[in-house]
Amino acid sequence: MFINPDIKLIDKTGEKDNFFCNLCGFPLQTHDDFKKHKEYSCCTECYLTYAESRRKEWKDGWRPEQTVLDEYIYMRKQIKMQGVEK
């Protein structure tokens, strides 16, 4: 029995999906991450941390300062590494 290993994806919408958060750079993992990313250009964690309380400002272009964002990314990486070590 022969199985063709070539998989062809046909996308007629022309939309490009991004698999990483535009804000923190972490991969999008859940359906909710993709929904938030489509509407707010960020993952669910970044949405809850930054965008939810400032929806109007967020839609108008507000983003956290780079130093704040760098600290946030560092903390998320630390939390992620703690889960790996156990």
C-alpha positions as CSV (number, residue, x, y, z in Angstrom):
1,M,0.0,0.0,0.0
2,F,1.4,3.4,-1.0
3,I,0.6,6.6,0.8
4,N,1.5,9.9,-0.8
5,P,3.4,11.9,1.8
6,D,2.9,15.3,0.0
7,I,0.3,17.4,1.6
8,K,-1.1,20.4,-0.4
9,L,-2.9,23.2,1.4
10,I,-5.3,25.2,-0.7
11,D,-6.1,28.5,0.8
12,K,-8.5,30.6,-1.2
13,T,-8.8,33.4,1.4
14,G,-5.4,34.8,0.8
15,E,-5.0,35.6,4.5
16,K,-1.6,35.0,6.1
17,D,-1.6,33.6,9.6
18,N,1.1,34.6,12.0
19,F,1.9,31.9,14.6
20,F,3.7,34.3,17.0
21,C,2.5,37.1,19.1
22,N,3.3,40.5,17.6
23,L,4.0,41.9,21.1
24,C,5.9,39.3,23.1
25,G,7.0,36.9,20.3
26,F,5.7,33.8,22.1
27,P,4.0,31.2,19.9
28,L,0.2,31.2,19.6
29,Q,-1.0,28.0,21.2
30,T,-4.7,28.0,21.7
31,H,-7.8,28.9,19.7
32,D,-8.3,31.9,22.0
33,D,-4.7,33.1,21.2
34,F,-5.5,33.1,17.5
35,K,-8.8,34.9,18.1
36,K,-7.1,37.6,20.2
37,H,-4.3,37.9,17.7
38,K,-6.7,38.4,14.9
39,E,-8.6,41.2,16.7
40,Y,-5.8,42.8,18.9
41,S,-2.6,41.6,17.3
42,C,-1.4,39.9,20.5
43,C,-1.7,36.6,22.3
44,T,-4.2,36.0,25.1
45,E,-1.6,36.7,27.9
46,C,-0.6,40.0,26.4
47,Y,-4.3,40.9,25.8
48,L,-5.1,40.2,29.5
49,T,-2.0,42.1,30.7
50,Y,-2.1,45.1,28.4
51,A,-5.0,45.4,26.0
52,E,-8.1,44.4,28.0
53,S,-8.0,47.3,30.4
54,R,-7.2,49.8,27.6
55,R,-9.3,48.5,24.7
56,K,-10.0,52.0,23.2
57,E,-6.4,53.1,23.6
58,W,-5.2,49.8,22.2
59,K,-7.4,50.2,19.1
60,D,-6.0,53.7,18.7
61,G,-2.4,52.4,18.7
62,W,-1.2,52.4,22.3
63,R,1.4,49.8,23.2
64,P,3.5,49.4,26.3
65,E,7.0,50.9,26.4
66,Q,9.8,48.6,25.3
67,T,11.4,48.5,28.7
68,V,8.1,47.4,30.3
69,L,7.7,44.8,27.5
70,D,11.2,43.5,27.9
71,E,10.7,42.9,31.6
72,Y,7.3,41.2,30.9
73,I,9.0,38.9,28.4
74,Y,11.8,38.1,30.8
75,M,9.3,37.2,33.5
76,R,7.2,35.0,31.2
77,K,10.4,33.1,30.1
78,Q,11.3,32.6,33.8
79,I,7.9,31.2,34.6
80,K,8.1,28.9,31.5
81,M,11.6,27.7,32.6
82,Q,10.4,26.9,36.1
83,G,7.7,24.6,34.6
84,V,10.3,22.8,32.5
85,E,12.7,22.2,35.4
86,K,10.1,20.3,37.4
